[in-house]
Amino acid sequence: MMCMIVEVLVTWLESKAIILPDTLRYSTAAKFEEDEETWEKEAWSIVLEFTEPPAKQGNPSRGKARFLVENAPEDRLVSGKIFEMYEGMKKVAEVTIL
């Protein structure tokens, strides 16, 4: 089964913007509004893929996003929705689905 892929705009927070990822793929835990109560224990991972690394694009960066696993709630990947990305408990980016 094919995972849903959406176009996104990634706005890196100041702490991460100092050294933007220099890779074409970046993956970490995502926090959606629906997960406010449970995300620390049951977070979904999102994979961001770029045609040009964020380090070259700058901030914000454009790319594509998809869930890491197939049984994820893909109905959340709708245009206009915003979710946050975390490395551990540290918020590193806000992602807007285009």
CNS distance restraints for C-alpha pairs under 8 A (distance, minus, plus):
assign (resid   1 and name CA) (resid  70 and name CA) 7.48 0.50 0.50
assign (resid   2 and name CA) (resid  70 and name CA) 7.82 0.50 0.50
assign (resid   3 and name CA) (resid  66 and name CA) 6.69 0.50 0.50
assign (resid   3 and name CA) (resid  67 and name CA) 7.15 0.50 0.50
assign (resid   3 and name CA) (resid  70 and name CA) 6.13 0.50 0.50
assign (resid   4 and name CA) (resid  66 and name CA) 6.03 0.50 0.50
assign (resid   4 and name CA) (resid  67 and name CA) 7.71 0.50 0.50
assign (resid   4 and name CA) (resid  74 and name CA) 6.64 0.50 0.50
assign (resid   4 and name CA) (resid  77 and name CA) 7.91 0.50 0.50
assign (resid   5 and name CA) (resid  64 and name CA) 6.38 0.50 0.50
assign (resid   5 and name CA) (resid  65 and name CA) 5.57 0.50 0.50
assign (resid   5 and name CA) (resid  66 and name CA) 4.89 0.50 0.50
assign (resid   6 and name CA) (resid  64 and name CA) 5.39 0.50 0.50
assign (resid   6 and name CA) (resid  65 and name CA) 5.33 0.50 0.50
assign (resid   6 and name CA) (resid  66 and name CA) 6.66 0.50 0.50
assign (resid   6 and name CA) (resid  77 and name CA) 6.91 0.50 0.50
assign (resid   6 and name CA) (resid  97 and name CA) 6.78 0.50 0.50
assign (resid   6 and name CA) (resid  98 and name CA) 7.44 0.50 0.50
assign (resid   7 and name CA) (resid  62 and name CA) 7.53 0.50 0.50
assign (resid   7 and name CA) (resid  63 and name CA) 5.93 0.50 0.50
assign (resid   7 and name CA) (resid  64 and name CA) 4.48 0.50 0.50
assign (resid   7 and name CA) (resid  65 and name CA) 6.41 0.50 0.50
assign (resid   7 and name CA) (resid  97 and name CA) 6.06 0.50 0.50
assign (resid   7 and name CA) (resid  98 and name CA) 5.47 0.50 0.50
assign (resid   8 and name CA) (resid  62 and name CA) 5.84 0.50 0.50
assign (resid   8 and name CA) (resid  63 and name CA) 5.40 0.50 0.50
assign (resid   8 and name CA) (resid  64 and name CA) 5.47 0.50 0.50
assign (resid   8 and name CA) (resid  65 and name CA) 6.46 0.50 0.50
assign (resid   8 and name CA) (resid  95 and name CA) 6.47 0.50 0.50
assign (resid   8 and name CA) (resid  96 and name CA) 5.54 0.50 0.50
assign (resid   8 and name CA) (resid  97 and name CA) 4.49 0.50 0.50
assign (resid   8 and name CA) (resid  98 and name CA) 5.24 0.50 0.50
assign (resid   9 and name CA) (resid  60 and name CA) 6.52 0.50 0.50
assign (resid   9 and name CA) (resid  61 and name CA) 5.75 0.50 0.50
assign (resid   9 and name CA) (resid  62 and name CA) 4.65 0.50 0.50
assign (resid   9 and name CA) (resid  63 and name CA) 6.47 0.50 0.50
assign (resid   9 and name CA) (resid  95 and name CA) 5.73 0.50 0.50
assign (resid   9 and name CA) (resid  96 and name CA) 5.23 0.50 0.50
assign (resid   9 and name CA) (resid  97 and name CA) 6.56 0.50 0.50
assign (resid   9 and name CA) (resid  98 and name CA) 6.91 0.50 0.50
assign (resid  10 and name CA) (resid  59 and name CA) 7.59 0.50 0.50
assign (resid  10 and name CA) (resid  60 and name CA) 5.37 0.50 0.50
assign (resid  10 and name CA) (resid  61 and name CA) 5.07 0.50 0.50
assign (resid  10 and name CA) (resid  62 and name CA) 6.17 0.50 0.50
assign (resid  10 and name CA) (resid  63 and name CA) 7.53 0.50 0.50
assign (resid  10 and name CA) (resid  93 and name CA) 6.50 0.50 0.50
assign (resid  10 and name CA) (resid  94 and name CA) 5.94 0.50 0.50
assign (resid  10 and name CA) (resid  95 and name CA) 4.53 0.50 0.50
assign (resid  10 and name CA) (resid  96 and name CA) 6.51 0.50 0.50
assign (resid  11 and name CA) (resid  59 and name CA) 6.04 0.50 0.50
assign (resid  11 and name CA) (resid  60 and name CA) 4.44 0.50 0.50
assign (resid  11 and name CA) (resid  61 and name CA) 6.60 0.50 0.50
assign (resid  11 and name CA) (resid  93 and name CA) 5.51 0.50 0.50
assign (resid  11 and name CA) (resid  94 and name CA) 5.24 0.50 0.50
assign (resid  11 and name CA) (resid  95 and name CA) 6.21 0.50 0.50
assign (resid  12 and name CA) (resid  16 and name CA) 5.99 0.50 0.50
assign (resid  12 and name CA) (resid  17 and name CA) 5.40 0.50 0.50
assign (resid  12 and name CA) (resid  20 and name CA) 7.86 0.50 0.50
assign (resid  12 and name CA) (resid  59 and name CA) 6.27 0.50 0.50
assign (resid  12 and name CA) (resid  60 and name CA) 6.38 0.50 0.50
assign (resid  12 and name CA) (resid  92 and name CA) 5.98 0.50 0.50
assign (resid  12 and name CA) (resid  93 and name CA) 4.27 0.50 0.50
assign (resid  12 and name CA) (resid  94 and name CA) 6.49 0.50 0.50
assign (resid  13 and name CA) (resid  17 and name CA) 5.81 0.50 0.50
assign (resid  13 and name CA) (resid  91 and name CA) 7.47 0.50 0.50
assign (resid  13 and name CA) (resid  92 and name CA) 5.23 0.50 0.50
assign (resid  13 and name CA) (resid  93 and name CA) 5.24 0.50 0.50
assign (resid  13 and name CA) (resid  94 and name CA) 7.52 0.50 0.50
assign (resid  14 and name CA) (resid  18 and name CA) 6.47 0.50 0.50
assign (resid  14 and name CA) (resid  92 and name CA) 8.00 0.50 0.50
assign (resid  15 and name CA) (resid  92 and name CA) 7.02 0.50 0.50
assign (resid  16 and name CA) (resid  20 and name CA) 6.03 0.50 0.50
assign (resid  16 and name CA) (resid  92 and name CA) 5.70 0.50 0.50
assign (resid  16 and name CA) (resid  93 and name CA) 7.70 0.50 0.50
assign (resid  17 and name CA) (resid  59 and name CA) 6.89 0.50 0.50
assign (resid  19 and name CA) (resid  55 and name CA) 7.24 0.50 0.50
assign (resid  20 and name CA) (resid  54 and name CA) 5.76 0.50 0.50
assign (resid  20 and name CA) (resid  55 and name CA) 4.74 0.50 0.50
assign (resid  20 and name CA) (resid  58 and name CA) 7.59 0.50 0.50
assign (resid  21 and name CA) (resid  26 and name CA) 7.41 0.50 0.50
assign (resid  21 and name CA) (resid  53 and name CA) 6.60 0.50 0.50
assign (resid  21 and name CA) (resid  54 and name CA) 5.64 0.50 0.50
assign (resid  21 and name CA) (resid  55 and name CA) 5.59 0.50 0.50
assign (resid  22 and name CA) (resid  53 and name CA) 5.11 0.50 0.50
assign (resid  22 and name CA) (resid  54 and name CA) 6.19 0.50 0.50
assign (resid  22 and name CA) (resid  55 and name CA) 5.03 0.50 0.50
assign (resid  22 and name CA) (resid  56 and name CA) 7.45 0.50 0.50
assign (resid  23 and name CA) (resid  50 and name CA) 7.95 0.50 0.50
assign (resid  23 and name CA) (resid  52 and name CA) 8.00 0.50 0.50
assign (resid  23 and name CA) (resid  53 and name CA) 5.10 0.50 0.50
assign (resid  23 and name CA) (resid  54 and name CA) 7.43 0.50 0.50
assign (resid  23 and name CA) (resid  55 and name CA) 7.99 0.50 0.50
assign (resid  24 and name CA) (resid  49 and name CA) 5.60 0.50 0.50
assign (resid  24 and name CA) (resid  50 and name CA) 4.79 0.50 0.50
assign (resid  24 and name CA) (resid  51 and name CA) 6.37 0.50 0.50
assign (resid  24 and name CA) (resid  52 and name CA) 6.30 0.50 0.50
assign (resid  24 and name CA) (resid  53 and name CA) 5.07 0.50 0.50
assign (resid  24 and name CA) (resid  54 and name CA) 7.91 0.50 0.50
assign (resid  25 and name CA) (resid  47 and name CA) 6.93 0.50 0.50
assign (resid  25 and name CA) (resid  48 and name CA) 5.63 0.50 0.50
assign (resid  25 and name CA) (resid  49 and name CA) 4.54 0.50 0.50
assign (resid  25 and name CA) (resid  50 and name CA) 6.29 0.50 0.50
assign (resid  25 and name CA) (resid  53 and name CA) 8.00 0.50 0.50
assign (resid  26 and name CA) (resid  47 and name CA) 5.85 0.50 0.50
assign (resid  26 and name CA) (resid  48 and name CA) 5.12 0.50 0.50
assign (resid  26 and name CA) (resid  49 and name CA) 6.55 0.50 0.50
assign (resid  27 and name CA) (resid  45 and name CA) 6.73 0.50 0.50
assign (resid  27 and name CA) (resid  46 and name CA) 5.59 0.50 0.50
assign (resid  27 and name CA) (resid  47 and name CA) 4.33 0.50 0.50
assign (resid  27 and name CA) (resid  48 and name CA) 5.99 0.50 0.50
assign (resid  27 and name CA) (resid  68 and name CA) 7.99 0.50 0.50
assign (resid  28 and name CA) (resid  45 and name CA) 5.35 0.50 0.50
assign (resid  28 and name CA) (resid  46 and name CA) 5.92 0.50 0.50
assign (resid  28 and name CA) (resid  47 and name CA) 6.97 0.50 0.50
assign (resid  28 and name CA) (resid  85 and name CA) 6.58 0.50 0.50
assign (resid  28 and name CA) (resid  86 and name CA) 6.37 0.50 0.50
assign (resid  28 and name CA) (resid  87 and name CA) 6.25 0.50 0.50
assign (resid  29 and name CA) (resid  43 and name CA) 5.89 0.50 0.50
assign (resid  29 and name CA) (resid  44 and name CA) 5.73 0.50 0.50
assign (resid  29 and name CA) (resid  45 and name CA) 4.29 0.50 0.50
assign (resid  29 and name CA) (resid  46 and name CA) 6.24 0.50 0.50
assign (resid  29 and name CA) (resid  85 and name CA) 5.71 0.50 0.50
assign (resid  29 and name CA) (resid  86 and name CA) 5.39 0.50 0.50
assign (resid  29 and name CA) (resid  87 and name CA) 6.74 0.50 0.50
assign (resid  29 and name CA) (resid  88 and name CA) 7.76 0.50 0.50
assign (resid  30 and name CA) (resid  43 and name CA) 6.30 0.50 0.50
assign (resid  30 and name CA) (resid  44 and name CA) 5.67 0.50 0.50
assign (resid  30 and name CA) (resid  45 and name CA) 5.59 0.50 0.50
assign (resid  30 and name CA) (resid  46 and name CA) 6.05 0.50 0.50
assign (resid  30 and name CA) (resid  83 and name CA) 6.71 0.50 0.50
assign (resid  30 and name CA) (resid  84 and name CA) 5.58 0.50 0.50
assign (resid  30 and name CA) (resid  85 and name CA) 4.44 0.50 0.50
assign (resid  30 and name CA) (resid  86 and name CA) 6.18 0.50 0.50
assign (resid  31 and name CA) (resid  35 and name CA) 6.26 0.50 0.50
assign (resid  31 and name CA) (resid  36 and name CA) 7.32 0.50 0.50
assign (resid  31 and name CA) (resid  39 and name CA) 6.18 0.50 0.50
assign (resid  31 and name CA) (resid  43 and name CA) 6.64 0.50 0.50
assign (resid  31 and name CA) (resid  44 and name CA) 7.41 0.50 0.50
assign (resid  31 and name CA) (resid  83 and name CA) 5.82 0.50 0.50
assign (resid  31 and name CA) (resid  84 and name CA) 5.09 0.50 0.50
assign (resid  31 and name CA) (resid  85 and name CA) 6.17 0.50 0.50
assign (resid  31 and name CA) (resid  86 and name CA) 7.47 0.50 0.50
assign (resid  32 and name CA) (resid  36 and name CA) 6.96 0.50 0.50
assign (resid  32 and name CA) (resid  39 and name CA) 7.97 0.50 0.50
assign (resid  32 and name CA) (resid  82 and name CA) 7.60 0.50 0.50
assign (resid  32 and name CA) (resid  83 and name CA) 4.99 0.50 0.50
assign (resid  32 and name CA) (resid  84 and name CA) 6.68 0.50 0.50
assign (resid  33 and name CA) (resid  83 and name CA) 7.08 0.50 0.50
assign (resid  35 and name CA) (resid  39 and name CA) 4.95 0.50 0.50
assign (resid  35 and name CA) (resid  43 and name CA) 7.63 0.50 0.50
assign (resid  38 and name CA) (resid  42 and name CA) 5.87 0.50 0.50
assign (resid  38 and name CA) (resid  43 and name CA) 7.50 0.50 0.50
assign (resid  39 and name CA) (resid  43 and name CA) 4.51 0.50 0.50
assign (resid  39 and name CA) (resid  44 and name CA) 7.81 0.50 0.50
assign (resid  44 and name CA) (resid  67 and name CA) 7.20 0.50 0.50
assign (resid  44 and name CA) (resid  68 and name CA) 7.71 0.50 0.50
assign (resid  44 and name CA) (resid  72 and name CA) 7.23 0.50 0.50
assign (resid  45 and name CA) (resid  67 and name CA) 5.99 0.50 0.50
assign (resid  45 and name CA) (resid  68 and name CA) 5.50 0.50 0.50
assign (resid  45 and name CA) (resid  69 and name CA) 7.70 0.50 0.50
assign (resid  46 and name CA) (resid  65 and name CA) 6.61 0.50 0.50
assign (resid  46 and name CA) (resid  66 and name CA) 5.67 0.50 0.50
assign (resid  46 and name CA) (resid  67 and name CA) 4.49 0.50 0.50
assign (resid  46 and name CA) (resid  68 and name CA) 5.43 0.50 0.50
assign (resid  47 and name CA) (resid  65 and name CA) 5.61 0.50 0.50
assign (resid  47 and name CA) (resid  66 and name CA) 5.41 0.50 0.50
assign (resid  47 and name CA) (resid  67 and name CA) 5.97 0.50 0.50
assign (resid  47 and name CA) (resid  68 and name CA) 5.81 0.50 0.50
assign (resid  48 and name CA) (resid  63 and name CA) 6.51 0.50 0.50
assign (resid  48 and name CA) (resid  64 and name CA) 5.62 0.50 0.50
assign (resid  48 and name CA) (resid  65 and name CA) 4.57 0.50 0.50
assign (resid  48 and name CA) (resid  66 and name CA) 6.78 0.50 0.50
assign (resid  49 and name CA) (resid  63 and name CA) 5.59 0.50 0.50
assign (resid  49 and name CA) (resid  64 and name CA) 5.20 0.50 0.50
assign (resid  49 and name CA) (resid  65 and name CA) 6.36 0.50 0.50
assign (resid  50 and name CA) (resid  54 and name CA) 7.47 0.50 0.50
assign (resid  50 and name CA) (resid  62 and name CA) 6.93 0.50 0.50
assign (resid  50 and name CA) (resid  63 and name CA) 4.59 0.50 0.50
assign (resid  50 and name CA) (resid  64 and name CA) 6.49 0.50 0.50
assign (resid  51 and name CA) (resid  63 and name CA) 7.00 0.50 0.50
assign (resid  52 and name CA) (resid  56 and name CA) 6.56 0.50 0.50
assign (resid  52 and name CA) (resid  57 and name CA) 6.51 0.50 0.50
assign (resid  53 and name CA) (resid  57 and name CA) 6.29 0.50 0.50
assign (resid  54 and name CA) (resid  58 and name CA) 5.53 0.50 0.50
assign (resid  54 and name CA) (resid  59 and name CA) 7.14 0.50 0.50
assign (resid  54 and name CA) (resid  60 and name CA) 7.94 0.50 0.50
assign (resid  54 and name CA) (resid  61 and name CA) 5.51 0.50 0.50
assign (resid  54 and name CA) (resid  62 and name CA) 7.96 0.50 0.50
assign (resid  57 and name CA) (resid  61 and name CA) 5.75 0.50 0.50
assign (resid  57 and name CA) (resid  62 and name CA) 7.83 0.50 0.50
assign (resid  67 and name CA) (resid  72 and name CA) 6.42 0.50 0.50
assign (resid  67 and name CA) (resid  74 and name CA) 7.56 0.50 0.50
assign (resid  76 and name CA) (resid  81 and name CA) 7.64 0.50 0.50
assign (resid  77 and name CA) (resid  81 and name CA) 7.13 0.50 0.50
assign (resid  77 and name CA) (resid  97 and name CA) 7.02 0.50 0.50
assign (resid  78 and name CA) (resid  97 and name CA) 6.53 0.50 0.50
assign (resid  79 and name CA) (resid  96 and name CA) 7.96 0.50 0.50
assign (resid  79 and name CA) (resid  97 and name CA) 5.01 0.50 0.50
assign (resid  79 and name CA) (resid  98 and name CA) 5.06 0.50 0.50
assign (resid  80 and name CA) (resid  96 and name CA) 6.35 0.50 0.50
assign (resid  80 and name CA) (resid  97 and name CA) 5.36 0.50 0.50
assign (resid  80 and name CA) (resid  98 and name CA) 5.96 0.50 0.50
assign (resid  81 and name CA) (resid  96 and name CA) 5.90 0.50 0.50
assign (resid  81 and name CA) (resid  97 and name CA) 5.49 0.50 0.50
assign (resid  82 and name CA) (resid  94 and name CA) 6.82 0.50 0.50
assign (resid  82 and name CA) (resid  95 and name CA) 5.47 0.50 0.50
assign (resid  82 and name CA) (resid  96 and name CA) 4.47 0.50 0.50
assign (resid  82 and name CA) (resid  97 and name CA) 6.32 0.50 0.50
assign (resid  83 and name CA) (resid  94 and name CA) 5.87 0.50 0.50
assign (resid  83 and name CA) (resid  95 and name CA) 5.34 0.50 0.50
assign (resid  83 and name CA) (resid  96 and name CA) 6.74 0.50 0.50
assign (resid  84 and name CA) (resid  91 and name CA) 6.92 0.50 0.50
assign (resid  84 and name CA) (resid  92 and name CA) 7.67 0.50 0.50
assign (resid  84 and name CA) (resid  93 and name CA) 5.76 0.50 0.50
assign (resid  84 and name CA) (resid  94 and name CA) 4.50 0.50 0.50
assign (resid  84 and name CA) (resid  95 and name CA) 6.01 0.50 0.50
assign (resid  85 and name CA) (resid  91 and name CA) 5.88 0.50 0.50
assign (resid  85 and name CA) (resid  92 and name CA) 5.81 0.50 0.50
assign (resid  85 and name CA) (resid  93 and name CA) 5.18 0.50 0.50
assign (resid  85 and name CA) (resid  94 and name CA) 6.31 0.50 0.50
assign (resid  85 and name CA) (resid  95 and name CA) 7.45 0.50 0.50
assign (resid  86 and name CA) (resid  90 and name CA) 5.32 0.50 0.50
assign (resid  86 and name CA) (resid  91 and name CA) 4.33 0.50 0.50
assign (resid  86 and name CA) (resid  92 and name CA) 5.44 0.50 0.50
assign (resid  86 and name CA) (resid  93 and name CA) 7.16 0.50 0.50
assign (resid  87 and name CA) (resid  91 and name CA) 6.47 0.50 0.50
assign (resid  87 and name CA) (resid  92 and name CA) 6.68 0.50 0.50
